[in-house]
Amino acid sequence: MIGYLKARKIPLNIAKQYLKEVTFNQRGKTLFALGLENHLGGWELRNKFQKTTSSPKSYTWLKRDKTRLIITEGMFDLLSLTTMSPILVYESDIMVLNSIAFLKDIQNLLQNYDSVLLYLDNDNAGRTAVLSLRNQFNQIIDCSSEYKGFKDLNEKLLSWN
């Protein structure tokens, strides 16, 4: 798992703040993955060979009683942002969607924040989600210009020397 984190340029001390090493069985084999627990107790699971989940699938909400919320699409976006801008992350509540489809489930929570920073993928689904949220809420800030030319935050982090 350490090698996988290094390949994604995520420092071990940052990964340990959010992830656990999860052992699971699949087709009679014992496998290991990095796991991010969601708010319902399910897990997003990643290793060098696969990207999977355990039920129930949902978003991850890291509440720190802040007035600013950061929303990312996936766990490696959160880890990458923490690597690149740790103070911003530590001074914010965090929502990892784990799937863009969970945007509909969190919209009622956004009104509780003074500002909502979106770090969604630079693809059609991400851009559509940003437009939809900006039309509904005044405090939405699209941060995708910070990784313009890259699909997501981890792709930008991987480009750093």
C-alpha positions in Angstrom: 0.0 0.0 0.0 2.9 2.3 0.7 4.2 1.9 -2.8 0.8 2.7 -4.2 0.7 5.9 -2.2 4.2 6.9 -3.4 3.1 6.3 -7.0 0.2 8.7 -6.4 2.6 11.2 -4.6 0.7 11.0 -1.4 2.8 11.3 1.8 2.2 8.4 4.2 1.5 10.9 7.1 -1.3 12.5 5.1 -2.8 9.1 4.1 -2.8 7.9 7.7 -5.0 10.9 8.7 -7.9 9.7 6.4 -7.4 6.1 5.4 -7.1 2.7 6.9 -5.7 -0.5 5.4 -8.7 -2.7 4.8 -8.6 -6.5 4.3 -11.5 -8.0 2.4 -12.3 -11.2 0.6 -13.2 -11.3 -3.1 -13.8 -14.6 -5.0 -12.1 -16.6 -2.3 -9.0 -14.4 -2.2 -7.9 -12.1 0.7 -7.1 -8.7 -0.7 -5.8 -5.5 0.8 -6.7 -1.9 -0.1 -6.6 1.6 1.2 -10.0 2.5 2.6 -11.9 5.7 3.2 -15.0 5.2 5.3 -18.2 6.9 4.3 -20.7 8.4 6.7 -22.9 5.3 6.6 -20.0 2.9 7.5 -19.3 1.6 3.9 -15.8 1.9 2.4 -14.2 3.3 -0.7 -11.4 0.8 -1.5 -8.4 1.4 -3.7 -5.2 -0.5 -4.5 -2.9 -0.7 -7.4 -5.1 -3.2 -9.2 -8.7 -2.1 -8.5 -11.2 0.5 -7.4 -14.1 -0.9 -5.5 -16.5 -0.2 -2.6 -18.2 -2.0 0.2 -21.9 -1.4 1.1 -23.5 0.9 1.8 -22.0 3.3 -0.7 -22.3 7.0 0.2 -20.4 10.2 0.6 -17.8 10.9 3.3 -18.3 13.9 5.5 -15.5 15.1 7.8 -17.0 17.6 10.1 -14.8 20.0 12.0 -17.4 22.7 12.8 -16.0 25.1 10.2 -17.9 27.6 8.1 -16.2 26.5 4.9 -16.9 23.2 3.1 -14.6 21.7 0.5 -16.1 19.1 -1.8 -14.0 16.7 -3.8 -15.1 13.8 -6.0 -12.8 11.1 -4.7 -10.4 10.1 -1.9 -7.3 10.8 -4.0 -8.6 14.4 -4.7 -8.8 14.9 -0.9 -5.3 13.4 -0.3 -3.9 15.5 -3.2 -5.4 18.7 -1.9 -4.2 18.0 1.6 -0.7 17.5 0.1 -0.8 20.7 -1.9 -2.8 23.0 0.5 -2.8 21.5 4.0 -3.9 24.6 5.8 -6.9 25.1 3.6 -8.0 21.5 4.2 -7.5 21.6 8.0 -9.5 24.8 8.3 -12.5 23.4 6.4 -15.1 20.7 6.7 -14.7 18.1 4.0 -17.1 16.3 1.8 -15.8 13.5 -0.5 -18.6 12.6 -2.8 -17.2 9.1 -3.7 -19.5 9.5 -6.8 -20.8 12.6 -8.5 -24.2 11.0 -8.1 -24.2 11.8 -4.4 -24.4 15.6 -5.1 -28.2 15.3 -4.9 -27.9 13.8 -1.4 -25.8 16.6 0.1 -27.5 19.7 -1.4 -29.5 20.3 1.8 -26.3 20.4 3.8 -24.7 23.2 1.7 -26.9 26.0 3.1 -25.1 25.5 6.5 -21.8 26.9 5.1 -20.7 30.4 4.3 -18.5 29.1 1.4 -18.4 25.9 -0.5 -15.2 25.2 -2.5 -15.7 22.7 -5.3 -12.8 20.6 -6.5 -14.6 18.4 -9.0 -13.1 16.7 -12.0 -12.5 18.7 -15.2 -14.9 16.6 -17.3 -18.5 17.0 -18.4 -20.0 15.6 -15.3 -17.9 17.9 -13.1 -18.7 21.0 -15.1 -22.4 20.2 -15.2 -22.4 19.7 -11.4 -20.6 23.0 -10.8 -23.2 24.9 -13.0 -26.1 23.2 -11.3 -24.8 24.1 -7.8 -23.9 27.7 -8.8 -27.5 28.1 -10.0 -28.9 27.0 -6.6 -26.4 28.4 -4.1 -24.7 31.8 -3.8 -21.7 30.6 -1.8 -20.4 28.1 -4.4 -16.8 28.7 -5.6 -15.5 26.6 -8.5 -11.8 25.8 -7.8 -11.2 23.8 -11.0 -9.1 26.6 -12.5 -6.4 25.6 -9.9 -5.8 22.4 -11.9 -6.7 23.6 -15.4 -5.3 21.3 -18.0 -5.5 18.3 -15.7 -8.4 15.9 -15.1 -8.3 16.2 -11.3 -6.1 17.2 -8.4 -4.1 14.0 -8.3 -3.2 14.3 -12.0 -1.9 17.8 -11.2 0.0 16.6 -8.2 1.6 13.8 -10.3 2.9 16.5 -12.7 4.9 18.2 -9.9 8.6 17.4 -9.8 
